[in-house]
Amino acid sequence: MKLSYEDHGTVSVLTVSGELTTDQADNFRRACQDRITKDIHDIVLNLEHLELLDSAGLELLLWLVDLLAENSGHLRLVNPNDTIQKILEVTRLERRFDIHGTIEAAAKSLRI
């Protein structure tokens, strides 16, 4: 997993590439907690280059939603590929996430 971020005020755009699986769970969790300790309230998670998401990865996304909510923040998912979208649909978790086609649309939804 490769993870990069850009902070814009209280919003961080995290881009995840490769795999979000059990092996990457600790790194992902630490990176998200680090963003929150730096006064980030909302996270836009760019999934455009995410190739694989296992059950641990799904748990991480649910954990992140809850963590942000505890801090009055929100999570937006952006541009999941067909495989990731299908995983979210099969697990019925697409209902739990606010999914957008572009980073701009996700960021705009946070300002409303």
Residue pairs with C-beta under 8 A, 6 or more apart in sequence:
1 16
1 17
1 18
1 19
1 20
1 21
1 23
1 24
1 27
1 28
2 16
2 17
2 18
2 49
3 14
3 15
3 16
3 17
3 27
3 28
3 31
4 14
4 15
5 12
5 13
5 14
5 15
5 31
5 35
6 12
6 13
7 13
7 35
7 38
7 40
8 107
10 39
10 40
10 41
10 42
10 73
11 40
11 41
11 42
11 43
11 44
11 107
11 110
12 35
12 40
12 42
12 43
12 44
13 43
13 44
13 46
13 103
13 107
14 31
14 32
14 35
14 43
14 44
14 45
14 46
15 46
15 48
15 49
16 28
16 45
16 46
16 47
16 49
16 50
17 49
17 50
17 51
18 24
18 49
18 50
18 51
18 52
19 50
19 51
19 52
19 53
19 54
19 57
20 28
20 50
20 52
20 53
20 54
20 56
20 57
20 60
21 52
21 53
21 54
21 56
21 57
22 54
22 56
24 57
25 56
25 57
25 59
25 60
28 60
29 60
29 63
32 43
32 64
32 67
33 67
35 43
36 67
36 68
36 71
36 73
40 73
41 68
41 71
41 72
41 73
41 74
42 68
42 73
42 74
42 75
42 76
42 110
43 64
43 68
43 73
43 74
43 75
43 76
44 76
44 78
44 103
44 106
44 107
44 110
45 61
45 64
45 75
45 76
45 77
45 78
46 78
46 79
46 103
47 77
47 78
47 79
47 80
47 81
47 84
48 78
48 79
48 80
48 81
50 80
50 81
50 84
51 81
51 83
52 83
53 84
53 87
58 87
58 91
58 93
61 75
61 77
61 93
61 97
62 93
62 96
64 75
65 75
65 96
65 97
68 74
68 75
74 98
74 110
75 97
75 98
76 98
76 99
76 100
76 106
76 107
76 109
76 110
77 97
77 98
77 99
77 100
77 106
78 99
78 100
78 101
78 102
78 103
78 105
78 106
79 100
79 101
79 102
79 103
80 88
80 99
85 94
85 99
88 94
88 97
88 99
98 106
98 109
100 106
100 109
